[in-house]
Structure formats: C-alpha cells, structure tokens
Amino acid sequence: MISAKVMLLGDIGVGKSSLARRFVFDRFESDYKTTIGVDVLTHDVALGPDSNHETLRFVLWDTDGDFGLRIFETVYLAGASAAIIVADATRPATLVKMAGLASHFEERFPGRPVAAIVNKIDLAPELASDGSPSRHDVVYTSAKTGQGVAEMFLSLGRAIWRRAM
C-alpha cells in the first residue's frame, strides 16, 4: 500500500470539507462548520488494473480557507504528494483564487499532481460545460450529490501512483 498526503486548498466555503467527507464517508452534511487550522482524514482506494491493483491510502489535509496564499508559508504542506484545489461554481472569485493556489503549488512542488475542482455544480450546472477558468484540467463536482467526486479521487490516486513508480 502507498500512502499519499493530499492537500485540500481553496477559499472559505468552497466545499473542501464536504468533498473530503463525501469521499471518506459517502455522505453530505448540510450544516456548515468552518475548518479551523487543518483536519486530517484517511481513506483507502483500490486503484484498479491500470495501477497493478495497488491500494492508495489518501491522507487528506483539509485546510482552513483563511490561509489563502499564506498556506505556502506554513509547515502544513511539507511532504505533500498532491493537491486538490477547490473553487465554488456559484462564486467566480474563487475560480481566480483556485488558479493562483494551483500555480503556487506547482511552483513549490514541481511535477506533483494538482486537481483543479469546481464544486457545487448542482447549484450552477451550466458551468460544467463552460471552458476552463485556468490552464489546469478542471473537474466539475458536487459534494452534495456526489457527482464526479469518486472519479476525481480515483484519477488523482492513479496520477500519484504513476509519479511514485
């Protein structure tokens, strides 16, 4: 089994915690609780035949959205294997922040996988067919309905596995 520290980054209220909880517990909680500092969750995923049937343990570091770019000045990112950068489909300013966080992560950790996520597409489904807000491949998800969440984590897990080989 491979273990990978994956950072969840993005503005306050974009759904980082909801995505993590949907992935780990397969549930959505409608009562919003702000993350203070960092919450850590783990979840094992079988990567399938394309990855030698390897299992990857995601160690998800769900960060406080108040950090912004200052997150790169903290020790939280030490040892990160990948990042999931989240924006809110209903708040265009979070798309700009997502692009900035993704660029900073790539500068700090060259070659490590970055997943750019536009969450809450259940509230703005027309965004799922629009062009990408950044140079990154963008995945559209809904933590509420579960749309795209498992697939995004599986794809990221396979990218982490390929990089580790």
C-alpha positions as CSV (number, residue, x, y, z in Angstrom):
1,M,0.0,0.0,0.0
2,I,1.1,3.5,-0.9
3,S,0.3,6.4,1.4
4,A,-0.1,10.0,0.0
5,K,-0.5,13.3,1.8
6,V,-3.0,15.3,-0.3
7,M,-3.7,18.9,0.5
8,L,-7.2,20.3,0.1
9,L,-6.8,24.0,-0.7
10,G,-9.2,26.8,-1.6
11,D,-11.2,29.7,-0.3
12,I,-13.6,29.6,2.7
13,G,-16.9,27.8,1.9
14,V,-16.0,26.3,-1.5
15,G,-16.7,22.8,-0.1
16,K,-13.3,21.3,0.7
17,S,-14.6,19.6,3.9
18,S,-17.7,18.5,2.1
19,L,-15.7,16.9,-0.7
20,A,-13.5,15.1,1.8
21,R,-16.4,13.8,3.8
22,R,-18.3,12.7,0.7
23,F,-15.2,10.8,-0.4
24,V,-14.4,9.2,3.0
25,F,-17.9,8.7,4.5
26,D,-20.1,8.9,1.3
27,R,-22.3,11.4,2.9
28,F,-23.1,15.1,2.8
29,E,-23.8,17.3,5.8
30,S,-25.8,20.4,5.1
31,D,-24.9,22.2,8.3
32,Y,-21.7,24.2,7.6
33,K,-18.9,24.2,10.0
34,T,-15.7,26.2,9.2
35,T,-12.5,24.3,9.4
36,I,-10.1,25.8,11.9
37,G,-6.5,25.1,11.0
38,V,-6.4,21.6,9.4
39,D,-8.5,18.5,9.7
40,V,-6.9,15.2,8.6
41,L,-8.9,12.3,7.2
42,T,-7.7,9.0,5.7
43,H,-9.3,6.7,3.1
44,D,-8.0,3.7,1.2
45,V,-8.8,3.3,-2.5
46,A,-8.1,0.3,-4.8
47,L,-6.6,1.9,-8.0
48,G,-7.6,-1.0,-10.3
49,P,-5.8,-3.0,-13.0
50,D,-4.1,0.1,-14.7
51,S,-2.2,0.6,-11.4
52,N,-1.2,-3.0,-10.7
53,H,-4.2,-3.3,-8.4
54,E,-2.4,-1.2,-5.9
55,T,-4.2,0.4,-2.9
56,L,-3.5,4.0,-2.1
57,R,-4.1,5.5,1.3
58,F,-5.2,9.1,0.9
59,V,-4.2,11.2,3.9
60,L,-6.3,14.3,3.3
61,W,-5.3,17.5,4.9
62,D,-8.4,19.7,4.8
63,T,-7.1,23.2,5.3
64,D,-8.7,26.4,6.7
65,G,-9.7,28.6,3.7
66,D,-8.5,31.7,5.6
67,F,-4.9,30.8,4.8
68,G,-5.0,31.9,1.2
69,L,-1.5,32.0,-0.3
70,R,-0.1,32.2,3.2
71,I,-0.6,28.4,3.3
72,F,2.7,28.2,1.4
73,E,4.5,29.8,4.4
74,T,3.3,27.0,6.8
75,V,4.7,23.6,7.6
76,Y,1.3,22.0,6.6
77,L,2.5,21.5,3.1
78,A,5.6,19.6,4.0
79,G,5.7,16.2,2.4
80,A,2.6,16.8,0.2
81,S,2.2,14.3,-2.7
82,A,-0.6,16.2,-4.4
83,A,-3.1,19.0,-4.0
84,I,-6.8,19.3,-4.7
85,I,-7.6,23.0,-5.3
86,V,-11.3,23.8,-4.9
87,A,-13.5,26.6,-6.3
88,D,-17.2,27.2,-5.8
89,A,-19.3,27.2,-9.1
90,T,-21.5,29.9,-7.6
91,R,-18.6,32.3,-6.7
92,P,-16.5,33.4,-9.7
93,A,-13.8,35.0,-7.5
94,T,-13.0,31.6,-6.1
95,L,-12.0,30.4,-9.6
96,V,-9.3,33.1,-9.7
97,K,-8.1,32.0,-6.2
98,M,-8.1,28.4,-7.4
99,A,-5.8,29.2,-10.3
100,G,-3.4,31.2,-8.1
101,L,-3.2,28.4,-5.5
102,A,-2.7,25.8,-8.2
103,S,0.2,27.8,-9.8
104,H,1.8,28.3,-6.4
105,F,1.6,24.6,-5.5
106,E,3.1,23.7,-8.9
107,E,6.0,26.1,-8.3
108,R,6.6,24.8,-4.8
109,F,6.2,21.1,-5.7
110,P,7.1,20.7,-9.4
111,G,5.7,17.5,-11.0
112,R,3.3,16.7,-8.2
113,P,-0.3,16.2,-9.3
114,V,-2.8,19.0,-8.9
115,A,-6.5,18.6,-9.3
116,A,-8.4,21.8,-10.0
117,I,-12.0,21.3,-8.9
118,V,-15.1,23.4,-9.4
119,N,-17.5,22.2,-6.8
120,K,-21.2,22.8,-6.2
121,I,-22.2,22.3,-9.9
122,D,-25.6,21.2,-8.6
123,L,-26.1,24.9,-7.9
124,A,-24.7,26.1,-11.3
125,P,-24.8,23.2,-13.7
126,E,-24.2,25.4,-16.8
127,L,-20.6,25.9,-15.6
128,A,-19.8,22.2,-16.2
129,S,-20.0,22.8,-20.0
130,D,-18.0,26.1,-20.0
131,G,-14.3,26.5,-20.8
132,S,-11.6,26.0,-18.2
133,P,-11.0,29.0,-15.9
134,S,-7.3,28.3,-15.8
135,R,-4.6,26.4,-17.7
136,H,-5.3,23.3,-15.5
137,D,-7.6,20.5,-16.3
138,V,-10.7,21.2,-14.4
139,V,-13.0,18.6,-12.9
140,Y,-16.6,19.6,-12.0
141,T,-18.1,18.0,-8.8
142,S,-20.9,18.2,-6.4
143,A,-20.2,17.1,-2.9
144,K,-23.9,17.3,-2.2
145,T,-24.9,14.8,-4.9
146,G,-21.6,13.0,-5.1
147,Q,-21.3,13.8,-8.9
148,G,-17.7,13.4,-10.0
149,V,-16.2,13.0,-6.5
150,A,-15.2,9.4,-6.5
151,E,-13.9,9.6,-10.1
152,M,-11.8,12.7,-9.3
153,F,-10.2,11.0,-6.3
154,L,-9.5,7.8,-8.3
155,S,-8.0,9.8,-11.2
156,L,-5.8,11.7,-8.7
157,G,-4.8,8.5,-6.9
158,R,-3.7,6.9,-10.2
159,A,-1.6,10.1,-11.0
160,I,0.0,9.9,-7.6
161,W,0.8,6.2,-8.2
162,R,2.3,6.8,-11.6
163,R,4.5,9.5,-10.2
164,A,5.7,7.2,-7.4
165,M,6.6,4.4,-9.8
